[in-house]
Amino acid sequence: MTQKDYLKLSLNIIVTFTMWIMISFVPDYLHDLFGDWICDGSRFIANDGAYGHYEGCDYANDGNHLPKLHWGFRHWLWCIMGISLVIVQGFRIANLFKNKNA
């Protein structure tokens, strides 16, 4: 592989990761688009005996937690799409490297 080929491959990797980093900021600013919501949290309420119960948010059986942002369905799809694209681009970059060495 020549120096020019390594430079082209390196620039390809830099551009790919730069795009992934930029796209990762989108969900931080578009919570409504992704269906995210902030819950009020939950807390443990003790009864007279040794048993008690949680009152408030029980999303994903988190138990006792402070108010926090829960991901919506579209946010999970965004995450799965991103992981899929990382895998596809990884194979594409590996094929570029392999084809230049052949």
C-alpha positions in Angstrom: 0.0 0.0 0.0 1.3 3.4 -0.9 1.5 6.5 1.3 -1.3 8.0 -0.7 -3.5 4.9 0.0 -2.9 5.2 3.7 -3.7 8.9 3.7 -7.0 8.2 1.8 -7.9 5.4 4.2 -7.1 7.6 7.2 -9.2 10.5 5.9 -12.0 8.1 5.3 -11.9 6.9 8.9 -11.7 10.5 10.2 -14.7 11.6 8.1 -16.7 8.6 9.2 -16.0 9.1 12.9 -16.6 12.9 12.6 -20.0 12.2 11.1 -20.9 9.7 13.9 -19.8 12.2 16.6 -21.9 15.0 15.0 -25.0 12.7 14.7 -24.6 11.7 18.3 -25.6 15.2 19.4 -29.0 15.1 17.6 -30.9 13.2 20.4 -29.7 15.6 23.1 -31.6 18.5 21.5 -34.7 16.8 20.0 -36.2 14.9 23.0 -39.8 15.4 21.7 -38.9 14.0 18.3 -37.5 10.8 19.8 -40.4 10.4 22.3 -38.2 10.8 25.4 -39.8 11.8 28.7 -38.7 12.9 32.1 -40.3 11.0 35.0 -40.8 12.2 38.5 -38.7 9.4 39.9 -39.8 6.8 42.4 -39.3 6.3 46.1 -39.8 3.5 48.6 -42.7 3.8 50.9 -42.4 1.7 54.1 -45.5 0.2 55.6 -46.0 -0.5 59.3 -44.4 -4.0 58.9 -41.2 -5.0 57.3 -42.7 -4.7 53.8 -43.2 -1.6 51.7 -43.7 -0.6 48.1 -42.3 1.8 45.5 -44.4 4.8 44.5 -43.9 6.7 41.3 -42.2 5.7 38.1 -41.5 2.0 37.6 -40.3 2.1 34.0 -38.2 -0.9 33.2 -38.4 -2.0 36.9 -35.7 0.5 37.9 -36.9 0.6 41.4 -35.9 3.6 43.5 -34.5 6.4 41.3 -34.4 10.2 41.0 -36.2 12.0 38.2 -34.5 11.1 35.0 -34.9 11.1 31.2 -36.3 7.8 29.8 -35.7 7.0 26.1 -38.6 6.7 23.8 -39.1 4.1 21.1 -37.6 6.3 18.3 -34.6 6.9 20.5 -33.9 3.2 20.7 -34.3 2.8 16.9 -31.8 5.7 16.5 -29.4 3.9 18.7 -29.8 0.5 16.9 -29.4 2.3 13.5 -26.2 3.9 14.7 -24.8 0.6 15.9 -25.7 -1.0 12.5 -24.0 1.8 10.6 -20.9 1.5 12.7 -20.7 -2.2 11.8 -21.4 -1.6 8.1 -18.8 1.2 7.9 -16.3 -0.9 9.8 -16.6 -3.7 7.2 -16.4 -1.1 4.4 -13.2 0.3 5.8 -11.8 -3.2 6.3 -12.6 -4.0 2.7 -10.9 -0.9 1.5 -7.8 -1.8 3.4 -8.0 -5.5 2.2 -8.4 -4.5 -1.4 -5.4 -2.1 -1.3 -3.2 -4.9 0.1 -4.3 -7.5 -2.5 
